[in-house]
Amino acid sequence: MFETISNAIYDIDAVIWGWWLIILLFGTHIFMTIRTGFIQRKTLSKGIKLSVTRDPDAEGEVSNFGALTTALAATIGTGNIVGVGTAIALGGPGAVLWCWLSGVFGIATKYSESLIAVKYRVKTKDGRMQGGAMYALSRGLKWKGLGKVLGMIFAIFAGFASFGIGCATQVNAIANIVEENVGVPGWIVGIVIAVLTAIVIFGGIKSIASVCEKLVPFMAIFYVLGCIIILGFNYDYIIPAIKTICTLAFTPGAAAGGLVGTGIMAAMRFGIARGLFSNESGMGSAPIAAAAAQTRNPVRQALVSSTGTFWDTVVVCLMSGLVIVTSVMKNPNINVDEIEDGGVLTTLAFQQIPYLGPIILTLGIICFAYSTVLGWAYYGERAVEYFAGKKVLIGYRILYVAVAAIAPVVALDVVWALADILNALMAVPNLIAVLLLSNVIASETKKYINDLDAWDETPVPVIDD
């Protein structure tokens, strides 16, 4: 029975992640890159500086840096480590290039979805900011009926997705890595993570942002430096690895270490799918945090939010991909032909560097995954509150903590497939919002991009909570 259900989930996953979704997702990335005048340039020249510049006089619940780190906490997770390994295992080394390209062009989509999230956000009577694709759809589209339906669909899928991408996959990864390297049983790890999660998420966005502001910079710097050191050991294979990644992204073939490229379709499918799982550009999740930020105009916070995709995929995922490919190419004892699990491939690659590799992998996954659990708890709350009301939030938090506790005993491959499906189902209504509101995005960009200190005087509507 379970095998039948699992196979059905895999079949649905394969259908959803067909050419149609790849074209929609990557096509939106490219279209919005052009529509925003290659906003990636401003992301690097302005967004990074703005992300550490406070805007305390602006309306919002948390600082723009707090909103960014909350989004980064949710974004930088196992997808950056295990997800990259999964992409390589299923799509070959060429998947790394498509994952990276999804980040480069995805910056424009992350900017766009964050802009409309801030522009169409609302405020509850008790002062909490609410925003995201559901509000952009219901308030921004001219066809109000369609907007409300799509907004509700997005919120429902986002609420359910939080238990998969945000909680189960992350805690499962922590439990597996701790049990394998430290020997602590998975069920104990699940209980510990559940307790720590409960302590933080019951404090709301300010509590989550406070923890993320401290955790995210540490974990990102630690992991990147660790990857650089490992690449130092593998320096003689860096150039061959880059050539292999670029070649096998477009053509089938084999490389040193048993790595095999199965063609452009597989490389694109798994590279872009894991890119979406990693950077969430186009999924509509990060804008939920962006909407809570203190910012004087939508463009300002959109630039800050778009830096998340740069750090997540253009930097961190690329590092993971190079570490895995160079380690496999350098160490023939890793038999890629017998490995189908991306987590196993990632573990074996990092273990080639004695002492240092396993430490970087273990601490990286623990920090990345736990921060994702916190960030997605907030996303899920906002989504659930949208379609079910404030009264269910306590129940949602209790259920979220319960999922964290039992996640170590769940079959991870099935959870990953379900997460892929829910990611796609979230992305579709969000991408519709971005495309249908592209004129608004272009207009707002033109209005504020050369005067980022300008104030948007439009009042934020107050709603019943």
Sequence and secondary structure as in RCSB ss.txt:
>XXXX:A:sequence
MFETISNAIYDIDAVIWGWWLIILLFGTHIFMTIRTGFIQRKTLSKGIKLSVTRDPDAEGEVSNFGALTTALAAT
IGTGNIVGVGTAIALGGPGAVLWCWLSGVFGIATKYSESLIAVKYRVKTKDGRMQGGAMYALSRGLKWKGLGKVL
GMIFAIFAGFASFGIGCATQVNAIANIVEENVGVPGWIVGIVIAVLTAIVIFGGIKSIASVCEKLVPFMAIFYVL
GCIIILGFNYDYIIPAIKTICTLAFTPGAAAGGLVGTGIMAAMRFGIARGLFSNESGMGSAPIAAAAAQTRNPVR
QALVSSTGTFWDTVVVCLMSGLVIVTSVMKNPNINVDEIEDGGVLTTLAFQQIPYLGPIILTLGIICFAYSTVLG
WAYYGERAVEYFAGKKVLIGYRILYVAVAAIAPVVALDVVWALADILNALMAVPNLIAVLLLSNVIASETKKYIN
DLDAWDETPVPVIDD
>XXXX:A:secstr
 HHHHHHHHHHHHHHHTSHHHHHHHHHHHHHHHHHTT THHHIIIIIHHHHTS  TTSSSSB HHHHHHHHHHHH
SSGGGTHHHHHHHHHH THHHHHHHHHHHHHHHHHHHHHHHHHHT EEETTS EE SHHHHHHHH S HHHHHHH
HHHHHHHHHHHHHIIIIIHHHHHHHHHHHHHT   HHHHHHHHHHHHHHHHTTHHHHHHHHHHHHHHHHHHHHHH
HHHHHHHHTGGGHHHHHHHHHHHTTS EE GGG EE  HHHHHHHHHHHHHHHH TTTS HHHHHTTB  SSHHH
HHHHHHHHHIIIIIIIIHHHHHHHHHHHHH TTS GGG   HHHHHHHHHHTSTTHHHHHHHHHHHHHHHHHHHH
HHHHHHHHHHHHH GGGHHHHHHHHHHHHHHGGGS HHHHHHHHHHHHHHHHHHHHHHHHHTHHHHHHHHHHHTT
 TT        EE  
